[in-house]
Amino acid sequence: MRVLLVEDNPDDTLIIQEMLSATAVEIEHASSLSLALEKLTRGDFDLVLLDLSLPDARGPGMIGLVRNQSPGIPIVVLSGMSDENAAIQTMDQGAQDYLIKGQVDAQLLWRSLRYALQRQAVEERINERNRELLVLKRISETILGSLNLKVVLDRILEEAMASGCFDLGNIRLLDANDDTLRVATFKGYRTPDHVLAHRPLSKTVESAKSRFGDRMFEGPCVEENVQACKGLRTLKEEGIASMIEVPVRAEHEVLGIIQLASRTPRTFKPTDVNLLETIGNQMGMAIQRAQLYEKTEAQARELANTNKLQADFSAMIAHDLRSSLMNITGVAEVMMQGTFGSVTEEQKKWLLRIQANSRSLVELVNDFLDVSKLESGYVDVKPERIDLRELIEKSVESYRVLALDKRISINGAIVASLPMIHADPRRLDQVLGNLLSNAIKFTREQGEIEVGAQEVDAGSVNVWVRDNGEGIAAQEIAQIFQKYRQAGNLKVSSQKGTGLGLVICKMIVEAHGGKIWVASDEGNGSKFSFSLPIAVHASENKRADQPLGQLRP
């Protein structure tokens, strides 16, 4: 143990030297603080034994001056002052022990020096561990904070270089196609062209292997004297003195390496190597996560493109089918008018059936096309300022004849003061048409349908269509808005459907920022409701005050 004794009293100096003469302690003496600080710059000491009363300095503040000159060196104070406050201040400043002259024997002094070294070593290990944990915490935050592979690699390299005060670093990732390492990111190069000078390294091609061979994929590789070693030409040109590289792993699979280097010579301690290995393992998990995200994004883009192609294909097929069906409907209409000769009543009956079936097929094609486009996200909802009362009234009027045929009454239940809304009138008319058509279809003759709307709060309005028809079984309500799913009453109905009408309603309402639901009592009817957001601009919040009255047959 090499000790710097800072003591201006010759007698005390002799006593201390005598106490430690039988121990493995080498003592160098300084009679003033300035001389001690000078010796600390030139000498390699294990410990400082310091008096707090010197010709050029006194008091606990001397501790800070010594530590600034030689950070990390343990200090034991040997003072003539039996002052508890001074002792506390001394320990607060960073001294390992406080001893009082005249109360110390050789055994106590020797034990104090040894314990000071041990405590200092423990503190250094704790500080080193805290530093490592802080670095790993920042890297973990980087991993969790971004899924962009380039951003993650840049930040991890930055943290790794800062953790050991490295001057230069690069990360090379393994190309799975040819087992070749290529630079993915780098920092600290004086000449950027030197990055391009790093030759690709291969796991399998002998001529492209690193000077470390396969060891670089198995564990840390260290070169503490780069300028004197064989190879590493690019690092030599960058003025590198020492370097280390560790594998980047994820679940024992090597994904690349991280190479770190210093322009000043250094010795790599086991703790340095262990920290960099841990960083390499964390980096491997980050790379896997980012690569998985990139792969998922690519698949999502491919799926979106496929959906668009499918929607375009569906639109083309639907257009061709509708053209043919409309042609059939038109020919049947012309034949019924006698253009091609007289038509008997029996022939007229079949021509009417051709027309009806053709129209049903056109509706079916339209439903398929709407669902395909809405699912693919290629049908834009174009909202505008509309009078909801007026829109409902027009929709009801469109279905009045159909209701009259079954002697069904349609009653209005719209509140007297209804706000204007932002919505796509064509799409809302489609929703109301579907709900009204279903209500008429499944309501018995002389039944009743209620169409209502009211403002439920400051932000939304509810619209509903209620009937007293067949209703829906409780166990079937959950699936009523699913594609191609129909309730039992629809399946046995003489008027078949595609099972797409309510799906289209749901998609359109949700595209407006609303929601749709149903309440039903089997045998006693159903109530389909949907909500819509109200127009947000005060100037557009003009109310439609005229209620919708009863529309009776």
Secondary structure, DSSP 8 states (H G I E B T S, - for coil): -EEEEE---HHHHHHHHHHTTTTT-EEEEESSHHHHHHHHHH---SEEEE-SEETTEESTHHHHHHHHHSTT--EEEEES---HHHHHHHHHHT-SEEEETTS--HHHHHHHHHHHHHHHHHHHHHHHHHHHHHHHHHHHHHHHH---HHHHHHHHHHHHHHHTT-SEEEEEEEETTTTEEEEEEEE--SSTHHHHHS--EESS-GGG--TTGGGGGTS-EEES-GGGSSS-HHHHHTT--EEEEEEEEETTEEEEEEEEEESS-----HHHHHHHHHHHHHHHHHHHHHHHHHHHHHHHHHHHHHHHHHHHHHHHHHHHHHHHHHHHHHHHHHHHTTTTS---HHHHHHHHHHHHHHHHHHHHHHHHHHHHHHHHT-S----EEE-HHHHHHHHHHHTHHHHHHTT-EEEEEE-SSEE-EEE-HHHHHHHHHHHHHHHHHTS-TT-EEEEEEEE-SSSEEEEEEEE-SS---HHHHTTTTSTT---HHHHSSSS---S-HHHHHHHHHHHTT--EEEEEETTTEEEEEEEEEB---GGG--EE------B--
